[in-house]
Amino acid sequence: KQWYQRRVAITAGDMAKILGCILIVEPTNLIYLEMLVTRELVLFSLGYFLLSLGLIFPPNEFYGFGLTIEHICSSLLGDEGLHFIRYHIRLTSARIVIHSFIPLVYYIIAAAYFSAFEVSIKVAFVLSLPCFTSALTVLKWWRRGDWSDHPLARTLRGHIRDPAEWIAVGNTISTEFRRYDKFMYGKTWGKVVVTDNWILRCGLYRMDVAYQPDVHLNILTTSTLKDTRHRTTEFVQINVSSVNTACRDFVIRLNVMDYADLTAKLQAPILNVRNIVFQQSLSDRFEAAFREEVLRNGRYEVPSQVEECIGCLYAPADVKLSKLCDDRDQGDCRNCLCRPMWCLRCLVKWFANRQNANAPERWLGGKAPCPTCRSTFCPRDVQMVETMG
C-alpha cells in the first residue's frame, strides 16, 4: 500500500512537471503544430498533383484499375467501335470539363481539412472557379447545332464543300474504323488510326484528320528510350502534311516495330529525305535470318491462288509446313497436313514468341508447334508457296 501511494505521488509529480513545461513553451508548440499542418498540406498537394497527372495522362496502372475518363464516363460516351467520331466528340468534351474541375476539387478538399490556411485557400478557390465556368461555357458552345461547333466537326468541314455534310464524313470514318484491317497504335491521347482513306491522330482536346490521297508523309526524327532492364525501344516521328489548306499539319509518333504495318496501310510512300536509319530490332533481325533459312528449303507448289493469312488477314498465306529436317519417322518434328494458312511474317512472330527470350542466339535452332494443328516444326520445315504455271 505504501509502495502504491509513493508510485501515484511520483506519477502525479511528473505530470505536473510535464504540464508546466507545456505551458512554458506554448509558442514553440504552436509553431511546431503549424509546421505539421504545413507538411500535411504539402504531402496532400503532392499526392493530389500525381493523381491528377495520372488522370490526364493515364499510365498502364490506371487502365488496370479503371481510373480513366473513358472508363468512368463509359455510359455517356457510347461505343467507340460503332460511332467513332461521336465517341471522340463526347470524349474531348468530357475531358475539358473534368480537367477544369480538378483545381476546384483540390481547393474544396483543402479548405475542409486545412483551416489554418483558410484565407489563402479561399483566394485560390475564387481564382480556380473561372476555369470551371469557362469549360462549361465552351461545352455549351460546342453542343450548338448537334455539335456542329466542336473542333472535330470544324475539322471535318474542311474536307468537304458543303459544311452541313460533316456528319456524313464522320459516318464514313466510323464505318471504316469498324473494319478489321485498320492500323491502330497507342491509347487515348496520341493514338494513331489509319483506315482505308483517312489518317487520324487523337489528342487530348481535339483530333487531327487527313485524307490519304491529299497527304505527304516525311520522317522527321527518331528517338531511343531505355527501360529499367536496359532494353532499348526506338520511336519514329512522321510529319503528315496535306495539300488541303483547311487541314493543318500534324506529327504522329510510333514504335519502329510498327512502322512496317503502318506503311502497308498507307496509300502514299513515306519520304526519308534526311536519310534516317532505323536500328533493327531483335525481331527484325530474327525475321531476316528466318527468311534466309526458309529460302534454302525450296518451293512448295500449289495449283491455285492462296488465301489470305488468318493471322494478319491482309497478306497472302505464302508458307507451307512440311517435314524436311529428318526422315519422316525420326526427330521431334512431325509432318504438317495443313494447307497454306499463314504468311511468313506472322509465322515468324509465332515461332519467336515460343522461344526462350533470354537466349535469342538459339532461336533459329529451336522448335515450335504449328499454329493450327500443333505439329512440331523447325525453320528447316518451312517452305515458300509458289503457284503453278
C-alpha positions in Angstrom: 0.0 0.0 0.0 2.8 2.4 0.9 4.6 1.5 -2.4 1.4 2.2 -4.4 0.9 5.6 -2.7 4.5 6.5 -3.4 4.1 5.4 -7.1 1.0 7.6 -7.5 2.7 10.6 -6.0 5.7 10.2 -8.3 3.4 9.9 -11.3 1.4 13.0 -10.3 4.5 15.0 -9.8 5.8 14.0 -13.2 2.6 15.0 -14.8 2.8 18.4 -13.1 6.3 19.0 -14.5 5.2 18.0 -17.9 2.2 20.3 -17.9 4.4 23.1 -16.6 6.8 22.6 -19.5 4.0 22.7 -22.0 2.6 25.9 -20.6 6.1 27.5 -20.6 6.9 26.5 -24.3 3.4 27.0 -25.7 4.5 29.4 -28.5 7.1 26.9 -29.7 4.4 24.1 -29.7 2.2 26.3 -31.8 5.0 26.8 -34.3 5.5 23.0 -34.3 1.8 22.4 -35.0 1.9 24.8 -37.8 4.9 23.0 -39.3 3.0 19.7 -39.0 -0.1 21.2 -40.8 2.1 22.7 -43.5 3.9 19.4 -44.1 0.5 17.6 -44.3 -0.7 20.2 -46.8 2.4 19.8 -48.9 2.0 16.0 -48.9 -1.6 16.3 -49.8 -0.8 18.7 -52.6 1.9 16.4 -54.0 -0.4 13.4 -53.9 -3.3 15.2 -55.5 -0.9 16.5 -58.2 0.3 13.0 -59.0 -3.3 11.6 -59.1 -4.4 14.5 -61.3 -1.4 13.9 -63.6 -2.3 10.2 -63.9 -5.9 11.1 -64.7 -4.8 13.4 -67.5 -2.1 11.1 -68.8 -3.1 7.7 -67.5 -0.3 5.1 -67.2 -1.0 1.3 -67.6 -1.7 1.0 -63.9 -4.6 3.5 -64.1 -6.0 1.5 -67.0 -5.8 -1.7 -64.9 -7.8 0.0 -62.0 -10.2 1.7 -64.4 -9.1 5.2 -63.3 -9.6 6.8 -66.7 -12.2 9.1 -68.1 -13.0 6.6 -70.8 -14.0 4.0 -68.1 -15.6 6.4 -65.6 -17.8 8.0 -68.3 -18.3 4.9 -70.5 -22.1 5.1 -70.2 -22.1 8.6 -71.5 -19.5 8.2 -74.2 -21.0 5.3 -76.1 -19.2 2.7 -78.1 -16.0 3.8 -80.0 -16.2 0.8 -82.3 -19.7 1.7 -83.5 -19.6 5.5 -83.5 -16.0 6.6 -83.6 -16.5 10.3 -84.4 -19.4 10.8 -82.0 -17.4 8.9 -79.3 -14.4 11.2 -79.6 -16.6 14.4 -79.7 -18.1 13.4 -76.3 -14.7 12.2 -75.0 -12.9 15.5 -75.7 -15.8 17.4 -74.2 -15.8 15.3 -71.1 -12.0 15.8 -70.7 -12.1 19.5 -70.9 -14.9 19.6 -68.2 -13.3 17.1 -65.8 -9.8 18.5 -66.2 -11.1 22.0 -65.4 -12.8 20.6 -62.3 -9.5 19.3 -60.9 -8.3 22.6 -59.4 -11.7 23.3 -57.9 -11.9 19.9 -56.2 -8.4 20.5 -54.8 -9.3 23.7 -53.1 -12.6 22.4 -51.8 -10.8 19.5 -50.0 -8.0 21.8 -48.8 -10.5 24.3 -47.3 -12.3 21.5 -45.5 -9.2 19.9 -43.8 -6.6 22.7 -43.6 -8.5 25.6 -42.0 -5.2 27.2 -40.9 -4.7 28.4 -44.5 -8.3 29.3 -44.9 -7.7 32.8 -46.3 -5.2 31.7 -49.0 -7.3 28.7 -49.9 -10.4 30.9 -50.4 -8.4 33.2 -52.7 -7.2 30.3 -54.7 -10.7 28.9 -54.8 -12.0 32.1 -56.3 -9.2 32.1 -58.9 -9.9 28.5 -59.9 -13.7 29.0 -60.3 -13.5 30.8 -63.6 -11.6 27.9 -65.1 -14.5 25.5 -64.4 -17.2 28.0 -65.5 -15.2 28.7 -68.7 -15.1 25.0 -69.5 -18.9 24.7 -69.1 -19.3 27.7 -71.4 -17.1 26.1 -74.0 -19.1 22.9 -73.7 -22.4 24.7 -74.2 -20.9 26.5 -77.3 -19.7 23.2 -78.8 -23.1 21.5 -78.3 -24.9 24.0 -80.5 -26.4 22.6 -83.7 -25.8 18.9 -82.8 -22.1 19.5 -82.0 -21.5 21.5 -85.2 -19.2 23.9 -83.4 -17.0 21.3 -81.9 -13.3 21.4 -83.1 -13.6 18.0 -84.7 -16.8 19.0 -86.6 -14.9 22.1 -87.9 -12.0 19.9 -88.9 -14.3 17.5 -90.9 -16.0 20.5 -92.6 -12.6 21.4 -94.1 -12.6 18.2 -96.2 -16.0 18.9 -98.0 -17.5 21.7 -99.9 -20.9 21.7 -98.1 -20.2 22.4 -94.4 -23.5 20.8 -93.5 -22.3 17.4 -94.7 -19.7 16.9 -91.9 -21.9 14.3 -90.3 -21.7 12.2 -93.5 -17.9 12.4 -93.5 -17.9 11.4 -89.8 -20.1 8.4 -90.6 -17.8 7.3 -93.4 -14.8 7.4 -91.0 -16.8 5.5 -88.4 -17.6 2.8 -91.0 -14.0 2.4 -92.0 -13.0 2.2 -88.3 -15.2 -0.8 -87.8 -13.2 -2.8 -90.4 -10.8 -5.3 -89.0 -7.8 -4.3 -91.3 -7.3 -0.8 -89.9 -4.0 0.3 -88.3 -4.2 1.5 -84.8 -1.3 2.4 -82.4 -1.4 3.8 -78.9 -4.1 4.6 -76.3 -6.3 7.7 -75.8 -4.2 10.8 -76.4 -1.6 10.4 -79.1 -3.5 7.4 -80.6 -2.9 6.9 -84.3 -5.6 5.4 -86.5 -5.2 4.7 -90.3 -8.2 3.4 -92.2 -8.6 2.9 -95.9 -8.9 6.6 -96.7 -8.1 8.5 -93.5 -5.2 9.2 -91.1 -6.3 10.3 -87.7 -4.4 11.4 -84.6 -6.3 11.6 -81.3 -5.2 14.4 -79.0 -6.5 15.4 -75.6 -9.0 18.0 -76.7 -9.0 17.7 -80.5 -8.4 15.3 -83.3 -6.3 15.8 -86.4 -7.8 14.3 -89.6 -6.1 13.9 -93.0 -7.5 12.4 -96.2 -5.0 9.9 -97.5 -5.0 10.9 -101.2 -4.1 14.5 -100.2 -1.2 13.9 -97.8 2.6 13.8 -98.0 4.4 12.0 -95.3 8.0 12.6 -94.2 10.2 11.1 -91.4 11.3 13.9 -89.0 13.5 12.1 -86.5 13.9 9.1 -84.3 14.4 8.7 -80.6 15.5 5.8 -78.4 14.3 5.1 -74.9 15.9 2.6 -72.4 13.9 0.8 -69.7 15.0 -0.4 -66.3 16.1 -3.7 -67.9 18.4 -1.8 -70.3 16.2 -2.8 -73.2 16.0 -0.1 -75.9 12.9 0.9 -77.8 13.2 3.2 -80.9 10.4 5.6 -81.9 9.9 7.4 -85.1 8.2 10.8 -85.7 6.4 11.2 -89.0 5.1 14.6 -90.3 1.7 14.4 -92.1 1.1 17.4 -94.4 -1.9 17.8 -96.6 -2.4 19.8 -99.8 -5.8 20.8 -98.4 -5.2 24.2 -96.7 -8.0 23.6 -94.3 -6.1 20.6 -92.8 -3.2 21.6 -90.5 0.0 19.6 -90.4 0.5 17.2 -87.5 3.1 14.7 -86.3 2.5 11.0 -85.4 4.8 9.1 -83.2 5.0 5.3 -83.1 7.3 2.4 -82.3 9.7 1.4 -85.1 8.5 -2.1 -84.9 5.0 -1.0 -86.1 6.5 1.0 -89.0 6.1 -1.8 -91.5 2.4 -2.3 -90.5 1.8 1.5 -91.0 3.4 1.6 -94.4 1.3 -1.4 -95.5 -1.9 0.6 -94.8 -0.9 3.9 -96.3 -1.6 4.9 -99.9 1.4 7.2 -100.3 5.0 6.3 -99.5 6.8 7.8 -96.5 9.7 10.0 -97.6 13.0 9.8 -95.9 14.7 12.9 -97.2 17.1 13.1 -94.2 18.3 9.5 -94.8 17.4 8.5 -91.2 18.5 4.9 -90.5 16.4 2.8 -88.1 18.1 0.4 -85.7 16.9 -3.1 -86.5 15.1 -4.6 -83.6 15.8 -8.2 -82.4 12.6 -9.4 -84.0 13.5 -7.8 -87.4 17.0 -9.4 -87.3 15.5 -12.8 -86.5 12.9 -12.4 -89.2 15.6 -11.7 -91.8 17.6 -14.7 -90.6 14.5 -16.9 -90.6 13.6 -15.8 -94.1 17.1 -16.7 -95.4 16.8 -20.2 -93.8 13.4 -20.7 -95.4 14.6 -19.7 -98.9 17.1 -22.5 -98.7 14.3 -25.1 -98.3 12.9 -24.8 -101.8 9.4 -24.0 -103.0 6.0 -25.7 -102.4 3.8 -25.5 -105.5 0.0 -25.1 -105.2 -2.4 -25.4 -108.1 -4.3 -22.1 -107.4 -4.1 -18.8 -105.7 -3.6 -19.0 -101.9 -6.0 -17.4 -99.4 -5.3 -14.5 -97.0 -3.3 -15.2 -93.9 -5.6 -16.0 -91.0 -3.2 -14.1 -88.7 -3.0 -10.6 -90.1 -5.9 -11.0 -92.6 -4.3 -9.0 -95.4 -1.1 -10.7 -96.5 -1.3 -13.8 -98.7 -0.6 -17.2 -97.0 2.8 -17.8 -98.6 4.3 -20.5 -96.4 3.7 -24.3 -96.0 5.0 -26.6 -93.3 6.5 -29.9 -94.5 8.9 -32.2 -92.6 12.2 -31.7 -94.3 14.8 -31.7 -91.5 14.9 -35.5 -90.9 13.3 -38.7 -92.1 9.5 -38.9 -91.6 9.7 -41.1 -88.5 12.8 -39.5 -86.9 13.3 -36.5 -84.7 10.7 -34.4 -82.8 9.3 -32.6 -85.9 6.2 -34.0 -87.5 4.7 -33.7 -90.9 2.0 -31.0 -91.1 -1.0 -31.7 -93.3 -2.5 -28.2 -93.1 -2.9 -26.2 -96.3 -1.1 -22.8 -96.5 -2.9 -20.6 -94.0 -0.2 -18.2 -92.7 2.2 -15.6 -94.1 5.9 -15.7 -93.3 5.8 -12.6 -91.1 3.0 -14.0 -88.8 4.7 -17.4 -88.7 8.0 -15.8 -87.6 6.2 -13.9 -84.8 4.5 -17.1 -83.7 7.8 -19.0 -83.7 9.8 -16.3 -81.9 7.2 -16.0 -79.1 7.7 -19.7 -78.3 11.4 -19.5 -77.8 13.5 -18.6 -74.7 13.6 -14.8 -74.6 16.9 -14.9 -72.6 18.7 -16.9 -75.3 17.9 -15.3 -78.7 21.1 -16.8 -80.2 19.4 -20.2 -80.0 16.1 -19.2 -81.6 17.0 -20.4 -85.1 17.7 -23.9 -83.8 14.5 -24.1 -81.8 11.2 -25.7 -82.5 7.5 -24.7 -82.2 4.1 -26.2 -82.7 2.1 -25.4 -85.8 -0.4 -22.6 -85.1 -3.2 -24.7 -86.5 -2.6 -28.4 -85.8 0.2 -28.2 -83.2 2.6 -30.4 -85.2 6.1 -29.6 -84.1 8.3 -27.9 -86.8 11.6 -26.1 -87.1 12.8 -23.5 -89.6 14.1 -26.2 -91.9 10.5 -27.4 -92.3 9.1 -24.1 -93.7 8.8 -23.6 -97.5 7.6 -20.6 -99.5 4.5 -21.2 -101.6 4.6 -20.9 -105.4 1.6 -21.0 -107.7 1.8 -23.5 -110.6 2.0 -22.1 -114.1 
